Amino acid sequence: MNRSELVSAAAERAGTSTSAMDAALHAIQDVVTDALTKGEKVTIPGFATLETVQRSAREGRNPATGEKMQIPARTAVKISAGTALKRAVS
């Protein structure tokens, strides 16, 4: 399912227009992005939890050449599925 399919399906279930649902999805994306940028955890009970984690610097290999290289430390986004979502797909 891509973004436009998601927007259409959600708009149909909510009984609203696709343009209104697209605007709502953009707003949710902005709020989640702002929260994660500030280092806050975002929890949607039963669905998912999003948080930032620090990845340490490490040594890796270039898959094309096999040459060793240093991978720098970085901040990554970790997403954990909620209990209700896990139950629904299992």
N, C-alpha and C positions, 0 to 999 in steps of 0.2 A: 504494500500500500504506500503510495507516495503522498506528498503534501496535499495536492488537489483532491485526491480520493478521500483522504482523511477529513478535509474541510467539508466536502460534500456529504459524507456519511454523518458527521457530527451535526451539521446544519439540519439534515433531515430528521435526526433523532430529537434535536432540540426544538424543532419547529420554527427555525429562523432562516434567514437568507444566507447564502454562501459568502456574500461580501461581509456580512456582520460576523459570521463565524471566523472568516479569515482575519478580520481585524482583532477579534478576541484572541486568536492563536498568536498573532504578532505581539499583542500586549503580554500574553503569558510568557512568550519567549524573552521579551525584553525584561520582565520582572525577574525571571529565573536567571538570566544572564547577569543582571545587576547584582543579585544576591550572591551568586557564585563568585563574581569578581571581587566582592567585599569579603569573601571567605566564609560566608554563611552557608548553612546546610538547608536544603529545600526538601521538605517532606510532604508528600501527598499520600495520606494514610490509605493503605490497601493497594496502592498503585506503584509508587516508586519513591526512592530517596536519592537525591543528587547532592554530591559534596565534592570539594576539591581535596586532592591528596598530593603530597610532595613525592616525586620520583627522584631517587638518588642518581648521581652521575654513575655511569658504569661503562665497562668496556664491551664493545660489540664487534661485529664483523660486517663488512660490506658484502651483501649477498652476491653481487656481480663479480667481485674480484677475490673475495675471501680475505682481504686485507683487514687487519685489526684497526679499530677506530674508537675514539672516545665519544660516548653519547652523553651530552650535558644533562645536568639536573633540570627538572622542569616541574611545572604544576599541571596536573591532569584532572579530568572530571571523572568521578567514579559514580556509576549508577547501579543501585541495588533494587531489584524487583520487590514489591510489597507482597505480603502473605496472600492477599486475595488474588492478585495477578498470578502468583506462582500456582495457587490451587486451580485457577481457571485454565491454565495451559497444561497442567499435568494430567 
